[in-house]
């Protein structure tokens, strides 16, 4: 039986641990292995919490495997959309803050442009599919 990757309950915990090791490697390479170990511990702790509590708390179950049912999928979709909106507001706020201070707002302008472009591409793709 072929298992689809997105339906794996180990995808998010495994990704979290992999990111922890990536944080460790980058911080170690920059001469800060202590912070790298703290980052790894945080990510491994997050993955362990997902595994340990996913059967007991609905929040952890949705985070670990958001595609178990329609309700979980909708909660994940809404949370992702709200996170995107918050990020857009923060990026715009940082852009205008840097402009008002007379500093270069280009990192925020670039992030905003990437976000806007991703949104337009997603709308085009989703509209053609429906």
ZAGU-51864 format. One record per residue (C-alpha): residue number from 1; residue in three letters; chain; x, y, z. Coordinates in steps of 0.2 Angstrom, whole numbers, plus 2048, in hexadecimal, padded with zeros to 3 digits. Each point is the difference from the previous one (the first is absolute). Example, Ala and Ser with C-alpha at 12.3 -4.5 7.8 and 13.67 -1.06 7.14 Angstrom:
BEGIN
<pt seq="1" type="ALA" mol="A" px="83E" py="7EA" pz="827"/>
<pt seq="2" type="SER" mol="A" px="806" py="811" pz="7FD"/>
//
This chain:
BEGIN
<pt seq="1" type="UNK" mol="A" px="800" py="800" pz="800"/>
<pt seq="2" type="UNK" mol="A" px="807" py="811" pz="7FB"/>
<pt seq="3" type="UNK" mol="A" px="800" py="80D" pz="80D"/>
<pt seq="4" type="UNK" mol="A" px="7FE" py="812" pz="7FA"/>
<pt seq="5" type="UNK" mol="A" px="80D" py="80B" pz="808"/>
<pt seq="6" type="UNK" mol="A" px="7F3" py="80D" pz="806"/>
<pt seq="7" type="UNK" mol="A" px="7F6" py="7F3" pz="809"/>
<pt seq="8" type="UNK" mol="A" px="80F" py="7FA" pz="80A"/>
<pt seq="9" type="UNK" mol="A" px="7FE" py="804" pz="813"/>
<pt seq="10" type="UNK" mol="A" px="813" py="801" pz="801"/>
<pt seq="11" type="UNK" mol="A" px="803" py="80E" pz="7F3"/>
<pt seq="12" type="UNK" mol="A" px="7FE" py="80F" pz="80B"/>
<pt seq="13" type="UNK" mol="A" px="80A" py="7F8" pz="80F"/>
<pt seq="14" type="UNK" mol="A" px="80D" py="7FA" pz="7F4"/>
<pt seq="15" type="UNK" mol="A" px="801" py="811" pz="7F7"/>
<pt seq="16" type="UNK" mol="A" px="802" py="809" pz="811"/>
<pt seq="17" type="UNK" mol="A" px="80E" py="7F5" pz="805"/>
<pt seq="18" type="UNK" mol="A" px="809" py="802" pz="7EF"/>
<pt seq="19" type="UNK" mol="A" px="7FE" py="813" pz="802"/>
<pt seq="20" type="UNK" mol="A" px="807" py="7FF" pz="812"/>
<pt seq="21" type="UNK" mol="A" px="810" py="7F7" pz="7F8"/>
<pt seq="22" type="UNK" mol="A" px="801" py="80E" pz="7F3"/>
<pt seq="23" type="UNK" mol="A" px="7FF" py="80D" pz="80D"/>
<pt seq="24" type="UNK" mol="A" px="80E" py="7F7" pz="809"/>
<pt seq="25" type="UNK" mol="A" px="80B" py="7FF" pz="7F1"/>
<pt seq="26" type="UNK" mol="A" px="7FE" py="812" pz="7FB"/>
<pt seq="27" type="UNK" mol="A" px="802" py="807" pz="811"/>
<pt seq="28" type="UNK" mol="A" px="80F" py="7F4" pz="803"/>
<pt seq="29" type="UNK" mol="A" px="808" py="806" pz="7F0"/>
<pt seq="30" type="UNK" mol="A" px="7FE" py="812" pz="806"/>
<pt seq="31" type="UNK" mol="A" px="809" py="7FC" pz="810"/>
<pt seq="32" type="UNK" mol="A" px="7F1" py="7FF" pz="80C"/>
<pt seq="33" type="UNK" mol="A" px="7FE" py="7ED" pz="803"/>
<pt seq="34" type="UNK" mol="A" px="7F7" py="804" pz="811"/>
<pt seq="35" type="UNK" mol="A" px="7F2" py="809" pz="7F7"/>
<pt seq="36" type="UNK" mol="A" px="7FF" py="7F2" pz="7F3"/>
<pt seq="37" type="UNK" mol="A" px="7FE" py="7F3" pz="80E"/>
<pt seq="38" type="UNK" mol="A" px="7F2" py="80B" pz="808"/>
<pt seq="39" type="UNK" mol="A" px="7F8" py="801" pz="7EF"/>
<pt seq="40" type="UNK" mol="A" px="801" py="7EE" pz="7FD"/>
<pt seq="41" type="UNK" mol="A" px="7F9" py="7FC" pz="811"/>
<pt seq="42" type="UNK" mol="A" px="7F1" py="80C" pz="7FD"/>
<pt seq="43" type="UNK" mol="A" px="7FC" py="7F7" pz="7EF"/>
<pt seq="44" type="UNK" mol="A" px="802" py="7EF" pz="807"/>
<pt seq="45" type="UNK" mol="A" px="7F5" py="805" pz="80F"/>
<pt seq="46" type="UNK" mol="A" px="7F3" py="806" pz="7F4"/>
<pt seq="47" type="UNK" mol="A" px="800" py="7F0" pz="7F6"/>
<pt seq="48" type="UNK" mol="A" px="7FF" py="7F6" pz="810"/>
<pt seq="49" type="UNK" mol="A" px="7F1" py="80A" pz="806"/>
<pt seq="50" type="UNK" mol="A" px="7F8" py="7FD" pz="7EF"/>
<pt seq="51" type="UNK" mol="A" px="802" py="7ED" pz="802"/>
<pt seq="52" type="UNK" mol="A" px="7FD" py="7FF" pz="812"/>
<pt seq="53" type="UNK" mol="A" px="7F0" py="80B" pz="801"/>
<pt seq="54" type="UNK" mol="A" px="7F8" py="7FD" pz="7EF"/>
<pt seq="55" type="UNK" mol="A" px="7F4" py="7F3" pz="806"/>
<pt seq="56" type="UNK" mol="A" px="7FB" py="80A" pz="80F"/>
<pt seq="57" type="UNK" mol="A" px="7FE" py="812" pz="7FA"/>
<pt seq="58" type="UNK" mol="A" px="7F7" py="804" pz="7EF"/>
<pt seq="59" type="UNK" mol="A" px="80C" py="80F" pz="7FE"/>
<pt seq="60" type="UNK" mol="A" px="810" py="7F4" pz="7FF"/>
<pt seq="61" type="UNK" mol="A" px="7F6" py="7F4" pz="7F5"/>
<pt seq="62" type="UNK" mol="A" px="7FC" py="80E" pz="7F3"/>
<pt seq="63" type="UNK" mol="A" px="812" py="806" pz="801"/>
<pt seq="64" type="UNK" mol="A" px="807" py="7EE" pz="7FE"/>
<pt seq="65" type="UNK" mol="A" px="7F4" py="7FA" pz="7F2"/>
<pt seq="66" type="UNK" mol="A" px="7F5" py="80E" pz="7F9"/>
<pt seq="67" type="UNK" mol="A" px="7F8" py="7F5" pz="7F3"/>
<pt seq="68" type="UNK" mol="A" px="7F8" py="7F3" pz="80B"/>
<pt seq="69" type="UNK" mol="A" px="7EE" py="807" pz="7FD"/>
<pt seq="70" type="UNK" mol="A" px="7F7" py="80F" pz="7F8"/>
<pt seq="71" type="UNK" mol="A" px="7FF" py="809" pz="811"/>
<pt seq="72" type="UNK" mol="A" px="813" py="7FF" pz="803"/>
<pt seq="73" type="UNK" mol="A" px="804" py="805" pz="7EE"/>
<pt seq="74" type="UNK" mol="A" px="7F5" py="80F" pz="801"/>
<pt seq="75" type="UNK" mol="A" px="808" py="805" pz="811"/>
<pt seq="76" type="UNK" mol="A" px="811" py="7FF" pz="7F8"/>
<pt seq="77" type="UNK" mol="A" px="7FB" py="80A" pz="7F1"/>
<pt seq="78" type="UNK" mol="A" px="7F8" py="80E" pz="80B"/>
<pt seq="79" type="UNK" mol="A" px="80F" py="800" pz="80C"/>
<pt seq="80" type="UNK" mol="A" px="80C" py="801" pz="7F1"/>
<pt seq="81" type="UNK" mol="A" px="7F6" py="80E" pz="7F8"/>
<pt seq="82" type="UNK" mol="A" px="7FF" py="80A" pz="810"/>
<pt seq="83" type="UNK" mol="A" px="813" py="7FE" pz="802"/>
<pt seq="84" type="UNK" mol="A" px="803" py="806" pz="7EF"/>
<pt seq="85" type="UNK" mol="A" px="7F5" py="810" pz="803"/>
<pt seq="86" type="UNK" mol="A" px="809" py="803" pz="810"/>
<pt seq="87" type="UNK" mol="A" px="811" py="7FF" pz="7F7"/>
<pt seq="88" type="UNK" mol="A" px="7FA" py="80B" pz="7F2"/>
<pt seq="89" type="UNK" mol="A" px="7FB" py="80E" pz="80D"/>
<pt seq="90" type="UNK" mol="A" px="811" py="7FE" pz="809"/>
<pt seq="91" type="UNK" mol="A" px="80A" py="801" pz="7F0"/>
<pt seq="92" type="UNK" mol="A" px="7F6" py="80F" pz="7FA"/>
<pt seq="93" type="UNK" mol="A" px="802" py="808" pz="812"/>
<pt seq="94" type="UNK" mol="A" px="813" py="7FD" pz="800"/>
<pt seq="95" type="UNK" mol="A" px="801" py="807" pz="7EE"/>
<pt seq="96" type="UNK" mol="A" px="7F8" py="810" pz="805"/>
<pt seq="97" type="UNK" mol="A" px="809" py="801" pz="810"/>
<pt seq="98" type="UNK" mol="A" px="811" py="7FF" pz="7F7"/>
<pt seq="99" type="UNK" mol="A" px="7FA" py="80D" pz="7F3"/>
<pt seq="100" type="UNK" mol="A" px="7FB" py="80C" pz="80E"/>
<pt seq="101" type="UNK" mol="A" px="811" py="7FE" pz="809"/>
<pt seq="102" type="UNK" mol="A" px="809" py="804" pz="7EF"/>
<pt seq="103" type="UNK" mol="A" px="807" py="7EE" pz="7FF"/>
<pt seq="104" type="UNK" mol="A" px="800" py="7F4" pz="7F2"/>
<pt seq="105" type="UNK" mol="A" px="7F0" py="7F6" pz="800"/>
<pt seq="106" type="UNK" mol="A" px="806" py="7F4" pz="7F2"/>
<pt seq="107" type="UNK" mol="A" px="800" py="7F0" pz="80A"/>
<pt seq="108" type="UNK" mol="A" px="7EE" py="803" pz="805"/>
<pt seq="109" type="UNK" mol="A" px="7FB" py="806" pz="7EE"/>
<pt seq="110" type="UNK" mol="A" px="808" py="7F0" pz="7F9"/>
<pt seq="111" type="UNK" mol="A" px="7F6" py="7F5" pz="80D"/>
<pt seq="112" type="UNK" mol="A" px="7F0" py="809" pz="7FC"/>
<pt seq="113" type="UNK" mol="A" px="803" py="7FE" pz="7ED"/>
<pt seq="114" type="UNK" mol="A" px="803" py="7ED" pz="802"/>
<pt seq="115" type="UNK" mol="A" px="7F0" py="7FF" pz="80B"/>
<pt seq="116" type="UNK" mol="A" px="7F6" py="80A" pz="7F3"/>
<pt seq="117" type="UNK" mol="A" px="806" py="7F6" pz="7F1"/>
<pt seq="118" type="UNK" mol="A" px="7FD" py="7EF" pz="809"/>
<pt seq="119" type="UNK" mol="A" px="7EE" py="806" pz="804"/>
<pt seq="120" type="UNK" mol="A" px="7FD" py="804" pz="7EE"/>
<pt seq="121" type="UNK" mol="A" px="807" py="7F0" pz="7F9"/>
<pt seq="122" type="UNK" mol="A" px="7F6" py="7F6" pz="80D"/>
<pt seq="123" type="UNK" mol="A" px="7F0" py="809" pz="7FB"/>
<pt seq="124" type="UNK" mol="A" px="804" py="7FD" pz="7ED"/>
<pt seq="125" type="UNK" mol="A" px="803" py="7ED" pz="803"/>
<pt seq="126" type="UNK" mol="A" px="7F2" py="7FE" pz="80C"/>
<pt seq="127" type="UNK" mol="A" px="7F4" py="809" pz="7F4"/>
<pt seq="128" type="UNK" mol="A" px="805" py="7F5" pz="7F2"/>
<pt seq="129" type="UNK" mol="A" px="7FD" py="7F0" pz="80A"/>
<pt seq="130" type="UNK" mol="A" px="7EF" py="804" pz="806"/>
//
